[in-house]
Amino acid sequence: MSDMGGEVAHYFRHPALPEVDLLRARFVTHRFSRHTHPGYTIGLIESGVEEFEHRGGVERAGPGSIAVVNPDVVHTGHAGTPEGWTYRVLYPAVAVVEEVAAELGAPRGTVSFPAPVFVDPSTARALRAFHRAGEVGDTLAASTTLRTALAGLLTRHARRVPGDDGSAALPPVVRDARDILHASLLEPPSLEELAASVGTRPFPLLRAFRTTLGLPPHAYLNQVRVRAARALLDEGLRPAEVAARIGFADQAHLTRHFKRTVGVPPGAYQSASKGTRRP
């Protein structure tokens, strides 16, 4: 549990479901920066209003609504009213959603949710039941209600699209620059050096990165670092050591970016992950 000046965020996992992260939070002034998640983001708004930038627009999710963001889609998050918002979020890995889709007999392809915000009372009840079961450690109830909730989402709100990792659609200069950044967490090149390495100029590379990945190179690199930080925290490394290993200046620098993406500081995240190491 993380208490942040009147704002409360509880990040946790159920030991039997290590590929589904859970967040229960009330935020008022906290703002999620532009970021992505490797899996799905499924939030049930319980009170207040959350606003978030999504694919060039601003979405509003009020009480009882469900907000869904597909993997690797850039989005933000902030209060839509002065009172803030309270919600329950689950972050299932792509493999978890694909498994349920296969059990439902869905055709092959990547699961995508076209509408970022919708109202579905029966699925909302299942999402809330799963969240509560996960919080108290009820294995049978959690595994049952997770499938019920995902089945509701998939049958009523999802569609299938031809699946790949998106690399084929990226301009070669962006794909090559992205690969360089993934390999350069500790000592990344300057924008000028990065552009020269892939055979282009700085501004065209910056524009192409923003257009195709939704983030400029430096912000994209920080997203890669946060994902690497989560993996190292799951392994039990101390936050200060994690910061040094992935290129953040210090623990405070890691904490600032981590909280803007995950919603809680690295220590609170690590407490939730103890005993639920990802396979």
C-alpha positions in Angstrom: 0.0 0.0 0.0 1.4 3.4 -0.9 -0.1 6.5 0.7 0.8 9.6 -1.2 -0.5 12.7 0.6 -4.1 11.7 0.7 -3.9 9.6 -2.4 -3.8 5.9 -1.9 -2.5 3.2 -4.3 -2.3 -0.5 -3.6 -0.4 -2.5 -6.2 -0.5 -6.3 -5.8 -0.6 -9.7 -7.4 -2.4 -13.0 -6.6 0.2 -15.7 -6.1 -1.7 -18.1 -8.3 -2.0 -15.5 -11.1 1.5 -13.9 -11.5 0.9 -12.7 -15.0 -1.9 -10.4 -13.9 -0.9 -7.2 -12.0 -3.6 -5.4 -10.0 -3.9 -1.8 -8.8 -6.5 -0.3 -6.5 -6.1 3.4 -6.2 -7.5 6.8 -5.5 -5.8 9.6 -7.3 -6.4 13.4 -7.2 -3.3 15.3 -8.3 -1.3 12.3 -9.6 -0.8 12.3 -13.3 0.4 9.4 -15.4 2.9 10.6 -18.1 2.7 9.4 -21.6 3.5 5.7 -21.4 2.7 2.2 -22.6 2.2 -1.2 -21.1 3.3 -4.5 -22.6 0.0 -6.1 -21.8 -3.6 -4.9 -21.6 -4.8 -2.2 -19.2 -8.4 -2.7 -17.9 -9.7 -0.2 -15.4 -13.1 -0.1 -13.6 -13.9 3.4 -12.4 -15.7 3.2 -9.1 -16.1 6.9 -8.4 -15.0 10.2 -9.9 -13.8 10.7 -13.4 -10.5 9.7 -15.1 -9.4 11.5 -18.2 -6.6 10.1 -20.4 -5.1 10.9 -23.8 -5.5 8.1 -26.2 -4.8 8.0 -29.9 -4.9 11.7 -30.4 -8.0 12.4 -28.3 -9.0 12.7 -24.7 -11.3 10.0 -23.2 -13.4 10.4 -20.1 -14.3 7.5 -17.9 -16.9 8.0 -15.2 -18.4 5.8 -12.4 -19.3 2.3 -13.5 -17.5 2.6 -16.8 -14.6 0.4 -18.0 -11.5 1.8 -19.7 -9.4 -0.5 -21.8 -6.0 0.3 -23.4 -4.4 -2.2 -25.8 -0.8 -3.3 -25.4 1.9 -0.7 -26.4 -0.6 2.1 -27.0 0.6 5.4 -25.6 -1.7 7.0 -23.1 -1.8 9.2 -20.0 -4.1 9.4 -17.0 -5.3 12.2 -14.7 -8.3 13.4 -12.8 -11.3 14.6 -14.8 -12.9 16.4 -11.8 -11.4 18.2 -8.8 -12.3 15.2 -6.5 -10.1 12.9 -8.5 -11.1 9.3 -9.2 -11.1 5.8 -7.6 -10.6 2.7 -9.7 -9.6 -0.9 -9.8 -7.2 -1.9 -12.6 -5.9 -5.2 -13.9 -3.0 -5.6 -16.2 -3.2 -9.0 -17.8 -0.3 -10.2 -20.0 -1.1 -10.8 -23.7 -0.8 -14.5 -23.2 -3.5 -14.5 -20.5 -6.0 -12.8 -22.8 -5.1 -14.9 -25.8 -5.6 -18.1 -23.7 -9.1 -17.1 -22.8 -9.9 -16.1 -26.3 -8.7 -19.5 -27.6 -10.9 -21.2 -25.0 -13.8 -19.3 -26.3 -13.1 -20.6 -29.8 -12.2 -17.1 -31.2 -10.4 -17.0 -34.6 -6.7 -16.6 -34.7 -5.3 -13.1 -34.6 -4.4 -10.4 -32.1 -7.1 -9.3 -29.6 -7.9 -5.6 -29.8 -10.5 -3.5 -28.1 -11.6 -0.7 -30.5 -13.5 1.4 -27.9 -11.4 2.7 -25.0 -14.3 3.4 -22.7 -17.7 1.6 -22.4 -20.4 0.6 -19.9 -21.0 -3.1 -19.3 -22.6 -3.7 -15.9 -22.2 -7.5 -15.9 -18.5 -7.4 -16.9 -18.0 -4.6 -14.3 -19.4 -6.9 -11.6 -17.0 -9.7 -12.7 -14.0 -7.4 -12.8 -14.8 -6.1 -9.3 -15.3 -9.7 -8.0 -12.0 -10.8 -9.5 -10.2 -7.8 -8.0 -11.6 -8.4 -4.5 -10.8 -12.2 -4.7 -7.3 -11.4 -5.8 -6.8 -9.0 -2.9 -7.9 -11.5 -0.2 -6.0 -14.4 -1.9 -9.0 -16.6 -2.9 -7.5 -18.7 -5.6 -10.6 -20.4 -6.9 -12.7 -17.3 -6.9 -9.9 -15.2 -8.5 -9.2 -17.7 -11.3 -13.0 -18.1 -12.0 -14.0 -14.5 -12.0 -10.9 -13.5 -14.1 -12.1 -15.8 -16.9 -15.7 -14.6 -16.5 -14.6 -11.0 -16.8 -12.3 -11.5 -19.7 -14.9 -13.6 -21.5 -17.4 -10.8 -21.2 -14.9 -8.3 -22.5 -13.9 -10.6 -25.4 -17.3 -11.6 -26.6 -18.9 -8.1 -26.4 -16.1 -5.6 -27.0 -13.1 -7.2 -28.7 -12.1 -7.9 -32.3 -9.4 -9.8 -34.0 -6.7 -8.3 -36.2 -3.8 -9.9 -38.0 -1.1 -10.3 -35.4 2.6 -9.5 -35.4 4.9 -7.5 -33.1 4.4 -4.3 -35.2 8.0 -4.2 -36.4 7.1 -4.8 -40.0 5.0 -1.6 -40.0 7.8 0.6 -38.6 10.0 2.7 -41.0 13.5 1.1 -41.1 15.1 4.1 -39.5 12.7 3.9 -36.5 13.1 0.1 -36.2 16.9 0.4 -36.3 17.0 3.3 -33.9 14.7 1.5 -31.5 17.0 -1.5 -31.5 20.0 0.7 -30.7 18.1 2.3 -27.7 17.2 -1.2 -26.4 20.9 -2.0 -26.4 22.0 1.3 -24.9 20.2 1.7 -21.6 23.4 2.8 -19.7 25.0 5.0 -22.3 22.4 6.1 -24.9 23.6 8.1 -27.9 22.6 11.7 -28.5 19.8 12.3 -30.9 22.4 13.4 -33.5 24.4 10.3 -33.0 21.3 8.1 -33.1 20.2 9.7 -36.4 23.6 9.3 -37.9 23.7 5.7 -36.9 20.6 4.9 -38.9 21.4 7.2 -41.9 19.0 10.1 -41.3 18.9 13.6 -39.8 17.8 14.3 -36.2 14.5 16.1 -36.9 13.2 13.5 -39.4 14.0 10.8 -36.9 12.3 12.6 -34.1 9.2 13.1 -36.2 9.1 9.5 -37.4 9.5 8.2 -33.8 6.7 10.4 -32.5 4.5 9.4 -35.5 5.0 5.7 -35.3 5.7 5.0 -31.6 3.9 7.9 -30.0 6.9 9.0 -28.0 10.2 10.9 -28.8 13.3 8.7 -28.5 14.3 9.9 -24.9 10.8 9.2 -23.6 10.7 5.8 -25.4 14.1 5.0 -23.8 12.7 5.8 -20.3 9.8 3.4 -21.0 12.2 0.6 -21.9 14.1 1.4 -18.7 11.0 1.2 -16.5 10.1 -2.2 -18.0 13.7 -3.4 -17.3 13.3 -2.0 -13.8 10.2 -4.0 -13.1 12.0 -7.2 -14.2 14.9 -6.5 -11.9 12.7 -5.6 -9.0 10.8 -8.9 -9.5 14.2 -10.6 -9.1 14.6 -8.9 -5.7 17.2 -6.3 -6.5 17.2 -3.1 -4.4 15.8 0.0 -6.2 19.1 1.8 -5.9 20.9 -1.0 -7.6 18.2 -1.2 -10.2 18.6 2.5 -11.0 22.3 2.0 -11.5 21.9 -1.0 -13.8 19.5 0.5 -16.2 20.8 4.0 -16.6 18.8 6.2 -14.3 20.9 8.8 -12.5 19.9 7.6 -9.0 17.1 6.1 -7.1 15.1 9.3 -7.0 15.3 9.5 -10.8 14.0 5.9 -11.1 11.2 6.6 -8.6 10.0 9.6 -10.5 9.7 7.8 -13.8 8.5 4.6 -12.3 5.6 6.3 -10.4 4.5 8.2 -13.5 4.2 4.9 -15.4 3.2 2.3 -12.8 1.3 4.5 -10.3 3.4 3.5 -7.2 7.1 3.8 -6.2 9.5 1.0 -6.9 9.5 -0.2 -3.3 5.7 -0.5 -3.2 5.8 -2.4 -6.5 8.5 -4.7 -5.2 6.5 -5.5 -2.0 3.6 -6.6 -4.2 5.8 -8.9 -6.3 7.4 -10.8 -3.4 6.3 -14.4 -3.7 4.8 -14.0 -7.1 7.9 -14.0 -9.4 7.0 -14.1 -13.0 7.9 -17.4 -14.8 
